[in-house]
Amino acid sequence: MIQKIRKILVPLDGSKNSLRGLKFTLNLAKQSGSSIIGLHVSSLPFFLKTPSIVAQKNKKSKKIISQATILSQKEKIPFKAEIKQSDNIGKTIVSFAETNKIDLIVIGSRGPDPVLELFLGSVANYVLNKSKIPVTVIK
């Protein structure tokens, strides 16, 4: 039996791939009548957590979520935005999805900073391997 998709989680990081993931999800939500939760997980190493850098990071987080909200409103798709702070982005995404009874995660294959991704490991890869919830990876 195929499970009905009611809630789709889209991690948003400001990258082209996360935007493609959102656009894919908007089309899917139209067809399935589902709602979307856009999750932005903000992460900063402890040595960079100065008031001005944190303020700059918060402003960027709000801009990412604002863009996603506007796109969803244009398509008349129910959209809820969440911003979380965490040192482990992948773990936060997986935990959020499980806690909020998400039916599908749609995630971009690469984040906004390929160098950082190589250093820290791929968030998409972590989510794909650790999530018990179905995951669609968008390239």
N, C-alpha and C positions, 0 to 999 in steps of 0.2 A: 504494500500500500504506500502510495506517495504522500508524503507529509505536505500540507498546505503551508506556503510561505506567507507568514503574517508580518514578521519583523526582520528587517535586513540591517545589519551593522556595516557601516562603511568607515573604516579608519581613514582619517584625512590628515595629510601632512604637508599640503601645499605643493606637492610634486605633480608633474603632468600625469603620472600613472594613477595617482589617487583621484585626480579630476576625471580621468577616463573611467575609473571605477565607479565614481558617483554618477556619471552620465549613463553607464551601463545599468546601474541600479535603478535610476529613474525610469528607464524603459521597462525594466523587469517589474518594478513596482506598479507601473501603469497597467501592465498585462495581468498581474496577479492580485491587484488590489491591496498590496501590502504597504506598510509604513517603513520609513527609513530613520535610523538613528545614525547621525554623523558624530564620530568620536575623534577628537584630537587629543593625543597624549603628548604633553610637553615635557621635555627632559633636558636638564642642564647638569653638567658635572658640578660637584659641590664647590670647586674652586672658582667657578664662574657665577655663582649666585650672589652677585652684588645687586643692590637695589635698582641701578639703572639697567643692567642686563636683564634682570627679571621683568622689569616694566616693559622693555623692548620685546622680550619673548611673549609676554602676555598680550601685547598689542598685535603681534603677528598671529598668535593663536586665535584671537577674536576676528581678525581679518579672514583667516582660512574658513572659520565657521560661518561668518557672514556671507561669503561668496557661495558656500554650499546652500545656505538657507535661501538666498535669492534665487538660485537655480531651481531649487525644489518648489518654491512658491510659484515661479513661472510655469512649472509643469503641473501645478496644483496637486502635488504629492505630499501627504502628511510627513513632516520632518521634525525631528527633535534633535537638538544639538547638545553635546556634552564635551566639556574640557576637563581633562584629568592631568595631574602632575605625577610623574613617576620616573624612577631611574631604570625601570625595565618595561619598555614600551610593549613588547610582544606579550609578556605575561599579563600586563594590564588589559590588553585587548581581549585575550582569551578569558580572563577572569570576568571582565565586564559582560562579555557575550553569554557566559554561563549564568551569571547572576541575573541578567535581564531577560533570560529565556529567548534568546535570539534564534531564529530559524536558519539564517544564512549569513556568512561573513563574506563581503566582497572587498578584496584588498589589492592595491597596486603592487606590482612585482618589485619595484625599486622605489626607494625614498628620494628625498631632495638632495642628499649628499652622498654620492657614490663612494667617496673616500672614507667617510665615517661608517658607511654601511659595511665596507670591507673590514674595517677595524673592529666594529662591534658585532658583526654578524647580521644576517638579514632578518628583519622583523617579519617579513612575509613568510620566510622559511620557518621561523619559530611558530608563527600562528598556524601554518599549514600542518606542521608536525605535532603540535601540542593540543590543538582544538579538537574537541569531540563533536563539534558542530560543523556541518559542511562549509567548505571554504572554496570560493572562486577567486583565482588569481588573475588579475588583468595586466596585460603587457602594454 
